[in-house]
Amino acid sequence: MRTCWHGPKKSLHLINVARGKIIDQKALLQALDDGRIAGATLDVTDPEPPLDGDPIYEHPKVVLTPHVSWTGGEDVKRLADKTLVNLDAYAHGVALADVFDKTLEY
């Protein structure tokens, strides 16, 4: 079976809540300007936040959100629970949970 891909639909709206680096923002803006895609909502950018004067801020087809796609109804409780678990681990000299890894960037 042969599959042929003709590019994105012009009605496509790109949403990125993952990592900013997975999107080539210059290419994204060009695709928006050329009408190859309809819009984009970005919860993450590269760099984060975009530099002053970056055209991503003013583009009429781009919605930037304040990097909060992870939030939900029980966030405060989850954060408090994780904090208590890590405080207990720290007090007992054991490894902390969910430590940021600079090499993985998460």
Disulfide bonds with the S-S distance in Angstrom:
none
